[in-house]
Amino acid sequence: MPKSVHYLIAAVLFTVIAGCNAGLPPAEWANVPPSGAHIVHAPKLAVGDTWVYEKQKYGAENPYKKWEEKVLKILPKNEYLILYTDLTENKRYLLIKDKGLTTVAYMDGSPEGERVKLKQIVREVQFPLWVGRRWDNYITTRPYTTGHINNYHSFYTVTAVEKINLAGAVYEAFKIKRQDTMMAAGSFSGNAELWYVPELKCQGKFNLPGAVDQQLLKFTPGPQ
């Protein structure tokens, strides 16, 4: 599978074209939930679970994208084989997500093909979740507009549990704030927000002001 697939896979992860390595959190981030906290653990996906998303990128060469993700198989160690279908360009890829819903690899050619581990991992949601939970990532991006490589240190904080309108209904969601710092300059570069929806077993919305808007259009659970 060509190297370009690595960029596409990372783009599925809402924020980047390259990828990131999870960084170790600062020592003061004990990440112990307070007494009585509302805690949500990683969901258990089912074969046939299907999500349809759309994304609008402002100022990009390809501003609109729509795609589908469907669980084809439950793998050992609670990993999932996902069929990713680009509904805009009519292309298909086989991805592997871990039990924390992070894409960690892809299959070269077919479900029986070679498993290719991603060199860099984007972990936008870190389970279990509760208000106040924090983690960080080191992210490398290559914007469509410039093609230049930029390195960021991104900090994530679960700030609230709130109701959001999504896919024609109202759902409870964990709101997560992402703060990016450009490592070369050592300066703040921007904020993004994302929402994890436990009932839909996915990151339902993502917003990077003036750059990217993404949301779930439809969730269809697999046969029970």
N, C-alpha and C positions, 0 to 999 in steps of 0.2 A: 504494500500500500504506500503511495507517495507521501513525502514529508508534509505536503499541504494538508493532509488529513489531520495531522496534529493540530494545525491552526484551526481547522473547522471544529474539532472536538472541543477545544478550549473555548471557542466562540459560543458553543452550546451552553457553556457555563456562565452565560450572561455578561461577562465583563471583559474578557481578554481574548486575544488571538494566539498568544503563546501559552504561558501557563504560570504556575507558581509552585514553590516548595513551602510547605507549612513550617513556620518558624516556631521556636520554643517560646512560650509566653513568659513575660517577666515574673520574677519570683513572687511579687506581691499579688499576682493573679491566682489566688488559692483555688478559685472556681469551685467552692463548696456552696451548694444552695442553702439559702437561709431557711430557718425553720418555717414550715407551712408553705413553702414556695410551690407554685404550680409548675410541675416538671413534666416535660414531654420527651420521650425516648424515640429513637429511630423507628420508623414504621416497618412493618413486614409487608413487602409487596407481594402481589399474587400474579401468576401467569395470566396474561390478558389485560392487566391494568394498562390503560392508555391515556396519554396526556397530549393535548394539542396546544401549541404556544404560538404567539406572534411577537415580533420585535420590530421597533422603529428606531433606526439610528440616524441622528441628525448630522448632515454634512458628510455622510459616508458615500462611498461609491455605489454600494448596494444597500439602500436605506431601509428596505422592507424585507422581512423574512418570516416565513411561517413553517412550522415543522411539527412532527408527531414523534412521540417516544412510546414504545410498547414493550412490555415485559414478555420475552419469548420463553425464558427458562430460568429456574432458580438453580444456581450453581453451588458447589461446596463452599463452606465458610460464609454462607448467607450472602453471597454475591449474586448479581443479577445480569443476565444477558439481555441487552436492550436493542431493539431495532429502531434506529434513528432514521426517519424519512424526511428529507428536505422537500416540503410540499411546494416551495417556490421554484426550485431548480430540478425537482424530480430526481433526487439522488438518495441512495440508501447506504447506511453504514451500520456495523454491528459494534456496539459499545459494551463495556463491562463496568457496572457500578458496584461499589462495595456496600456493606450494610449501612453505612452512613450516607448513602445516596450520592457519593462522589464518584465521578468517572475516573477510573484508574488504569484502564487498558482498552484496546479494541481488538477485534478478531480480523485477521487478514483474509478476506475473501468469503468465508462461510463460517457457520457455527462450528464446523469441524476443523477450521483453519488454525493457523498459528496465533497464539495469544501474544500481543505486543504490548508490553507495559509502557505507559507514558513516562517520560523522563521527568516531567514536572506535573504536580498535582494541584488542582484548584479546589480548596475545601471552603465553600461559601457558607455552609451550615455545619455547626459542630454540636453533635448530640452528646448528652441530653441537653435540652434547652430549658432555661428559666430566665426570668427578668434579672439582669445583672451579669449573666454569663458573658465571658470575654475570651477571645482568641485572636491570633494574628496570622498573616500570610506574607510571604515575599512574592511579589508579582512582577512579571516581565511582560510588557505590552508592545505591540507593533501596530500603531494606528493605521487605518486605511489611508488617511489623509496625508501622512508624511512618510510612512514606512520606516521611521526611526525607532530604534529600540529604547524603551524607557524602563527603568527599574523603580519599583515602589515597595514600601512597607505599609501594609494595610492592616488596620486594627478594627475588630468587629466587637460590637456590644449589643446584647439584647436589651432594648430599651422599654418595651411595653408589650402587653397582650391587648389587641384591639380588634374590632369588627371591621371587615373590609368587604366591599362589593366585588365579586369575582364570578365569572362564568354564569351570570344571571342569577346569583344568589348571594346571601350574606354569610360569611364564615369568620370564625375566630382565628386570628393569625398572630404569630410572634413577629414583632417588628424589630429588625436588625439594622443598626447604623454601621456603615463602613466608612472609615476615615483613611484617606490615602496620603502618604508623604513621599515625595520624590527623593530617592536616596542620594542621587548625585548632588542635588542642591540642598538637601536636608530641610526642605521647606514643605509646608502644607500645600496640597494640590487639589483637594476636593472631597466632597461627601457623597456617598450613595446610600440608598435605603432599599432593603429587600424584606419580603414578608414570607415566612414559612407557614403553611396552612396544614395542620395535623390531619384534618378530616379528608383532605385531598392528597395527602402523602407527598407533598411537593412544595418547592419554592414557587409561590403563586404569582408574585409581582417583583419587579426590579425597576428602580428608577435612578438614573444618573442625570441630574438636571442639565438640560441643554444638550445631552449626548445620546442617551439610550432610554427608551421606555419599553418594558417587556411585561407580558402578562399571560396567564393561562386562559385559553378560550373554552376548553372543554376537558372534563375528566370522565372516563368511562371505566368503571371497575371490571375486573375480570370475572368470569363465571365462578360462582360460589359453590 
